[in-house]
């Protein structure tokens, strides 16, 4: 999720904002929805996230969204009813933006996901960056209310254009899945969208180009998380856990997932990870001192990753421009190094933005 200025400073902000990797969850089924999703977010947030927490749910033909800045623990104190939110299908979002981390003005309650359509019939959450959001905003802002807009500093959350694009397609008679496919053809950048619809209370839609995505299917329930760690508490109760293909549209219903190609014009790159190369790069960095997840990822970004995937720096930069983001394979390699006894992981709580106890995973070398 990206927050960006709606002024001539767009290019400058894009250069400043290196990380926009949020942590997400969605669920459809009969379990108490809020406790499950909040737990999944709280487990995932030390990777990235924790600057804002929001839930949205369909219940009795209506969508309710509750959200605020801060990690799960903080938001549960600020909004007590968030832990009691009911519904048959829901979305949960833990927000991260390095811009919001550095500037509290970019981390307001209004900027937290999910976002709703004007008629409150749709709720949408997003992981990634919509690079061409400005052109869509210019077309939509005279017809729709952008709730993330802050007039004092003239900015919006780029993600909010997607929910209004979706609502326009539905108003024209399109189905949600069809509309998401049309939107994907118009979006440039990094994206995974999660959507619920008040008129379809037992469905969650996931439209994913190349963001982290793990799905679990159980007996009359289906769950999506950004990272499999988010499934920890219910993993044994799920019959199947897998990572769907990239560039896919997923229709999640209780105990079932339907998968189709999201955008046939996009070509998914065939990348082969050399784990040993990446492990060597990670150990070289961690051996020099404890390092948190973001600084480790940044250190690898223009050196270790391209080497581990056997591509040139130029090819890696082009993959990045095309919206390719290597996330869960990186986390999985870190987990393997922990199992091998070469590194350890702990949680450090620190100030990020106006949040005083933001959890972050830190990795240290075991000599």
C-alpha positions in Angstrom: 0.0 0.0 0.0 1.3 3.4 -1.0 0.5 6.9 0.1 1.7 9.5 -2.3 1.4 13.2 -2.9 -1.0 14.3 -5.5 1.3 17.1 -6.6 4.4 17.6 -8.8 6.4 15.8 -6.0 5.2 12.4 -7.2 8.5 11.3 -8.7 10.4 12.4 -5.6 8.1 10.5 -3.3 8.4 7.3 -5.4 12.2 7.5 -5.0 11.9 8.0 -1.3 9.4 5.2 -0.7 11.4 2.0 -0.9 9.0 -0.4 1.0 5.3 -0.7 0.8 4.9 -4.3 1.8 1.8 -4.8 3.9 0.4 -8.0 5.5 -3.1 -9.2 4.6 -5.7 -11.7 5.6 -9.1 -12.7 4.2 -11.6 -15.3 5.4 -14.9 -16.8 4.4 -16.5 -19.4 6.6 -18.3 -19.8 9.9 -15.6 -19.2 12.5 -15.7 -16.0 14.6 -14.2 -13.8 12.0 -12.5 -10.9 13.9 -10.4 -12.9 16.4 -9.1 -15.1 13.6 -8.1 -12.2 11.3 -6.6 -10.1 14.0 -4.5 -13.0 15.2 -3.3 -13.6 11.6 -2.3 -10.0 11.2 -0.6 -9.8 14.6 1.5 -12.9 13.8 2.5 -11.4 10.4 3.1 -7.8 11.3 6.7 -8.1 12.6 7.7 -8.7 8.9 6.1 -5.6 7.6 2.9 -3.9 8.6 1.8 -2.7 12.1 1.5 1.0 11.1 -2.2 0.6 10.7 -4.8 -2.1 11.3 -8.2 -2.5 9.6 -10.9 -5.1 9.3 -13.9 -5.1 7.0 -16.7 -7.7 7.1 -20.0 -8.6 5.4 -22.8 -9.1 7.9 -26.6 -9.1 7.3 -26.3 -7.5 3.9 -24.0 -4.7 5.1 -20.3 -4.0 5.1 -18.7 -2.7 8.3 -15.1 -1.3 8.3 -13.2 -0.6 11.5 -9.6 0.7 11.3 -7.0 3.0 12.9 -3.3 3.6 12.8 -1.2 1.4 15.0 -0.5 -2.3 15.4 -3.1 -4.9 16.3 -2.7 -4.5 20.1 -2.9 -0.7 19.9 -6.0 -0.7 17.6 -7.8 -3.2 19.8 -7.4 -0.8 22.6 -8.5 2.2 20.5 -11.5 0.4 18.9 -12.7 -2.2 21.3 -15.5 -3.4 19.0 -13.0 -4.4 16.3 -12.4 -7.7 18.1 -16.2 -8.4 18.0 -16.8 -7.6 14.3 -19.1 -10.3 12.8 -19.5 -11.5 9.3 -19.5 -14.4 6.9 -16.6 -12.9 4.8 -14.0 -10.5 5.8 -10.8 -8.6 5.0 -7.9 -7.7 7.3 -5.0 -5.4 6.5 -1.8 -4.5 8.4 -0.3 -1.4 6.7 3.3 -0.6 6.0 4.8 2.3 4.2 8.3 3.6 4.7 7.0 7.0 4.0 4.4 6.7 6.7 7.1 5.3 9.0 9.2 8.4 8.5 6.4 11.0 8.5 3.4 10.6 11.0 1.3 12.9 8.7 1.2 10.0 6.3 -0.1 7.6 8.9 -3.5 8.8 9.8 -6.6 6.6 10.6 -8.1 7.6 7.2 -5.2 6.0 5.4 -5.7 2.5 6.8 -7.3 -0.2 4.6 -9.9 -1.4 3.7 -11.5 1.3 1.6 -15.2 1.3 0.7 -17.2 2.4 -2.3 -19.5 5.4 -2.0 -22.5 3.2 -1.5 -20.7 1.0 1.1 -21.5 -2.1 -0.9 -17.8 -2.9 -1.6 -14.7 -3.0 0.5 -11.2 -3.3 -0.9 -7.7 -3.7 0.4 -4.4 -3.6 -1.5 -0.8 -4.6 -1.2 1.6 -2.9 -3.6 1.9 0.3 -5.5 -0.3 1.7 -8.2 2.2 3.7 -10.2 -0.4 5.3 -12.5 -2.9 6.1 -9.9 -2.8 9.8 -10.8 -4.5 9.3 -14.1 -7.3 7.2 -12.6 -7.7 9.7 -9.7 -8.1 12.6 -12.2 -11.0 10.7 -13.9 -12.7 9.6 -10.7 -12.3 12.5 -8.2 -15.2 14.5 -9.5 -17.6 11.6 -9.2 -16.4 9.8 -6.0 -15.4 10.7 -2.4 -11.8 9.8 -1.6 -11.9 9.3 2.2 -8.1 9.1 2.4 -7.7 12.6 1.0 -6.0 15.1 3.3 -6.5 18.7 2.0 -3.9 20.2 4.3 -1.1 18.3 2.6 -2.9 17.3 -0.6 -2.5 13.6 -0.8 -4.5 10.4 -1.1 -3.8 6.7 -0.7 -3.2 5.3 -4.2 -5.1 2.1 -3.4 -8.4 4.0 -3.1 -8.7 4.5 -6.8 -9.2 0.8 -7.3 -12.4 0.5 -5.2 -14.0 3.4 -7.1 -12.9 1.9 -10.5 -14.5 -1.4 -9.3 -17.8 0.3 -8.3 -18.1 1.9 -11.7 -17.8 -1.4 -13.5 -20.4 -2.9 -11.2 -22.7 0.0 -11.9 -22.3 -0.8 -15.6 -23.5 -4.4 -15.0 -20.1 -6.2 -14.7 -19.5 -9.0 -12.2 -16.8 -8.5 -9.5 -14.4 -11.0 -11.1 -14.9 -9.6 -14.6 -14.4 -6.1 -13.3 -11.2 -7.0 -11.4 -9.8 -8.5 -14.6 -10.5 -5.2 -16.5 -8.9 -3.1 -13.7 -5.8 -5.3 -13.8 -5.3 -4.4 -17.4 -5.3 -0.7 -16.5 -3.1 -0.8 -13.4 0.7 -0.3 -13.6 2.9 -1.4 -10.7 2.6 -3.9 -7.8 -0.8 -5.1 -6.7 -2.9 -7.7 -4.9 -6.5 -6.6 -4.3 -8.8 -8.3 -1.8 -12.5 -7.5 -2.2 -15.8 -8.3 -0.5 -19.3 -7.4 -1.8 -22.3 -6.8 0.5 -24.5 -8.5 -2.2 -22.4 -11.7 -2.2 -21.8 -12.4 1.5 -20.0 -15.7 1.2 -17.3 -14.7 -1.3 -13.9 -13.1 -1.1 -12.1 -12.1 -4.4 -8.3 -12.0 -4.6 -6.7 -10.4 -7.7 -3.0 -10.9 -7.6 -0.3 -10.0 -10.1 2.9 -10.8 -8.2 2.4 -10.2 -4.4 2.7 -12.6 -1.5 -0.3 -15.0 -1.5 -1.0 -18.2 0.5 -4.4 -19.9 0.6 -5.7 -22.5 3.1 -8.8 -24.6 2.4 -10.7 -26.3 5.2 -14.0 -27.9 5.9 -16.5 -25.2 4.7 -13.9 -22.4 5.1 -11.2 -20.7 3.1 -8.5 -18.3 4.2 -5.9 -16.1 2.5 -2.8 -14.7 4.1 0.3 -12.9 2.9 2.6 -15.3 4.6 1.9 -18.8 5.9 3.0 -17.8 9.4 -0.4 -16.1 9.6 -2.1 -19.6 9.5 -0.2 -20.8 12.6 -3.2 -21.2 14.9 -5.4 -23.1 12.4 -2.8 -24.8 10.1 -3.6 -28.3 11.4 -7.3 -27.9 10.7 -6.8 -27.0 7.0 -6.8 -29.8 4.5 -4.8 -27.9 1.9 -2.4 -24.9 2.1 -0.7 -23.7 -1.1 0.6 -20.7 -3.0 -1.6 -20.0 -6.0 0.0 -19.1 -9.3 1.0 -15.5 -10.0 -1.2 -13.4 -12.2 -4.4 -15.1 -10.9 -7.9 -14.2 -10.0 -9.1 -16.2 -7.0 -12.8 -16.6 -6.0 -12.8 -17.8 -2.3 -16.0 -19.4 -1.1 -16.4 -21.7 2.0 -14.2 -24.7 1.4 -13.5 -23.9 -2.3 -11.2 -21.8 -4.5 -11.8 -21.0 -8.2 -8.7 -19.8 -10.1 -8.4 -18.1 -13.4 -5.9 -15.9 -15.2 -6.1 -12.3 -14.1 -4.5 -10.5 -17.1 -3.7 -12.7 -20.2 -1.4 -9.9 -21.5 1.0 -10.2 -18.6 3.7 -12.7 -18.8 4.8 -14.2 -15.5 8.6 -14.3 -15.4 10.1 -17.8 -14.8 12.6 -17.2 -12.0 14.7 -19.9 -10.4 16.0 -19.2 -6.9 19.4 -20.5 -5.9 18.9 -20.8 -2.2 22.5 -21.4 -1.4 23.6 -18.2 -3.1 20.9 -16.2 -1.2 21.8 -17.9 2.1 25.5 -16.9 1.5 24.5 -13.3 0.8 22.3 -13.2 3.9 24.9 -14.7 6.2 27.5 -12.2 5.0 25.3 -9.4 6.0 24.0 -10.8 9.3 27.5 -11.8 10.4 28.4 -8.1 10.6 25.8 -7.4 13.2 22.1 -7.7 14.0 19.9 -6.4 11.2 16.1 -5.9 11.0 14.0 -7.3 8.2 13.7 -4.1 6.2 17.4 -3.2 6.3 18.3 -6.8 5.4 15.9 -6.7 2.4 17.2 -3.4 1.3 20.8 -4.6 1.6 20.0 -7.5 -0.7 17.9 -5.6 -3.1 20.3 -4.6 -5.7 23.0 -7.2 -5.1 22.0 -10.4 -3.4 18.6 -11.0 -5.1 19.7 -10.6 -8.7 22.6 -13.0 -8.0 20.4 -15.5 -6.3 18.0 -15.5 -9.3 20.8 -15.6 -11.8 19.8 -12.4 -13.6 21.8 -9.2 -14.3 21.2 -6.0 -12.3 19.6 -4.5 -15.4 17.2 -7.4 -15.7 16.4 -7.2 -12.0 15.6 -3.5 -12.3 13.3 -4.3 -15.2 11.5 -7.0 -13.2 11.0 -4.5 -10.4 9.5 -2.0 -12.9 7.2 -4.7 -14.1 5.8 -5.1 -10.6 7.7 -8.3 -9.6 8.4 -8.4 -5.9 10.3 -11.4 -4.3 9.0 -11.7 -0.8 7.9 -15.1 0.6 10.8 -17.0 -1.0 13.1 -14.6 0.8 11.3 -15.2 4.1 11.4 -19.0 3.5 15.1 -18.9 3.1 15.5 -17.0 6.4 13.4 -19.7 8.1 15.6 -22.4 6.7 18.7 -20.6 8.0 17.0 -20.5 11.5 16.2 -24.3 11.3 19.8 -24.9 10.3 21.0 -23.1 13.4 22.9 -20.4 11.4 20.9 -17.4 12.5 18.2 -16.6 15.0 15.2 -14.3 15.0 13.7 -12.1 17.7 11.2 -9.2 17.8 12.3 -5.7 18.5 9.7 -3.1 19.4 10.6 0.4 18.4 9.1 3.8 17.4 7.9 4.0 13.8 5.9 7.0 12.8 3.8 7.9 15.9 3.7 4.3 17.0 5.9 3.6 20.0 5.8 -0.2 20.0 6.0 -1.4 16.4 7.2 -5.0 16.3 9.9 -5.9 13.8 11.8 -9.1 13.2 15.5 -8.8 13.7 18.1 -11.4 12.6 21.4 -12.2 14.3 24.3 -14.5 13.4 25.1 -17.6 15.3 28.8 -18.2 15.3 
